[in-house]
Amino acid sequence: MSTPQPQSDSQLAQLDVEILLRFGLPNPGPHRSTLFADGAVAAAIMVDRLGVLPRALVFLGEVVRSGGTRFAAELPEPLPGPAADVARGWLTAAAVVVQNPMGDQLVARWLDAVAAVLALRVTHREANS
């Protein structure tokens, strides 16, 4: 087993989160671990750069829990402003592989993980300002 190499924000932001969702959601093991680790950090970096607050991701997770991934993917603005297109891409990619409510729960948990990483980034930035 190799030791993971540190990656910069720029490197992580270049990850294809949609591909990580397509492979990580249906496949427990290393693909899912990557989705919930590097994928969640990459997604948090992307939406942080677009000014999204963590609570918007938490709310989107609740929408997924309540209405499902496909429903959330069809929302006109799943996240506010320019992040809407980013979130719609994630949700559309996830909807391709999510087959049942358990899959929707997994998507919602991933959005919660992204929100948690984003909250840490915001808190750290504010503490160092």
C-alpha positions in Angstrom: 0.0 0.0 0.0 1.4 3.4 -1.0 1.3 6.5 1.1 -1.0 9.2 -0.4 0.8 12.2 -1.7 -0.3 15.7 -0.6 -2.2 17.6 -3.2 -2.7 21.4 -3.6 -6.1 23.0 -3.8 -5.4 23.6 -7.5 -4.7 19.9 -8.1 -7.7 18.8 -6.2 -10.0 21.3 -8.0 -9.1 19.7 -11.3 -10.5 16.3 -10.2 -13.5 15.2 -12.2 -16.0 15.0 -9.4 -18.7 13.7 -11.8 -16.6 10.7 -12.7 -15.8 10.1 -9.0 -19.6 10.1 -8.3 -20.3 7.7 -11.2 -17.7 5.2 -10.0 -17.8 5.8 -6.2 -21.5 5.6 -5.5 -22.2 2.1 -6.9 -18.8 0.7 -5.9 -18.0 0.2 -2.3 -14.2 0.1 -1.6 -11.5 2.3 -3.0 -13.7 4.1 -5.5 -16.1 5.2 -2.7 -13.3 6.0 -0.4 -11.8 8.3 -3.0 -15.2 9.9 -3.6 -15.7 10.7 0.1 -12.1 11.8 0.6 -10.5 13.6 -2.4 -13.8 14.0 -4.1 -15.4 15.7 -1.2 -12.4 18.0 -0.8 -12.4 18.8 -4.5 -16.1 19.6 -4.5 -15.7 21.8 -1.4 -12.9 23.8 -3.1 -15.0 24.3 -6.2 -18.0 25.6 -4.4 -15.9 27.6 -2.0 -14.4 29.5 -5.0 -18.0 30.2 -6.1 -19.0 31.7 -2.7 -21.3 28.9 -1.6 -22.0 28.6 2.2 -22.0 25.2 3.8 -25.6 25.5 4.8 -26.6 25.5 1.1 -25.0 22.0 0.7 -26.7 20.7 3.8 -30.0 22.0 2.5 -29.4 20.3 -0.9 -28.6 17.1 1.0 -32.0 17.4 2.6 -33.7 17.9 -0.7 -32.0 14.7 -2.0 -33.1 12.8 1.1 -36.7 14.1 0.6 -37.2 14.0 -3.1 -34.4 11.9 -4.5 -31.3 12.6 -6.6 -33.2 12.8 -9.9 -35.6 15.4 -8.4 -32.7 17.5 -7.1 -30.9 17.3 -10.5 -33.9 18.8 -12.2 -34.1 21.9 -9.8 -33.4 25.1 -11.7 -31.0 26.2 -9.0 -29.8 23.4 -6.7 -27.1 25.7 -5.3 -27.2 29.5 -5.5 -25.7 31.5 -8.4 -22.9 30.1 -10.6 -22.6 27.0 -8.4 -26.0 25.9 -9.8 -24.4 24.4 -12.9 -21.7 22.7 -10.9 -24.2 21.1 -8.5 -26.5 20.1 -11.4 -23.6 18.3 -13.0 -22.8 16.4 -9.8 -26.5 15.5 -9.3 -27.0 14.4 -12.9 -23.9 12.2 -12.8 -25.1 10.7 -9.5 -28.6 10.1 -10.9 -27.2 7.9 -13.7 -26.1 5.3 -11.1 -28.4 5.8 -8.1 -31.1 3.2 -8.4 -33.0 3.4 -5.1 -33.5 5.4 -1.9 -30.4 3.9 -0.3 -28.4 5.5 -3.2 -30.1 8.8 -2.6 -29.1 8.6 1.1 -25.5 8.0 0.0 -25.6 11.1 -2.3 -27.0 13.1 0.6 -24.2 11.8 2.9 -21.6 12.8 0.3 -23.2 16.3 0.1 -23.0 16.5 3.9 -19.3 15.5 3.7 -18.7 18.3 1.2 -20.5 20.7 3.5 -18.3 19.7 6.4 -15.1 20.2 4.5 -16.4 23.5 3.2 -17.2 24.6 6.8 -13.7 23.7 7.9 -12.2 25.8 5.1 -14.4 28.8 5.9 -13.7 28.5 9.7 -9.9 28.2 9.1 -9.9 31.2 6.6 -11.9 33.3 9.1 -9.6 32.4 12.0 -6.5 33.4 9.9 -7.9 36.7 8.6 
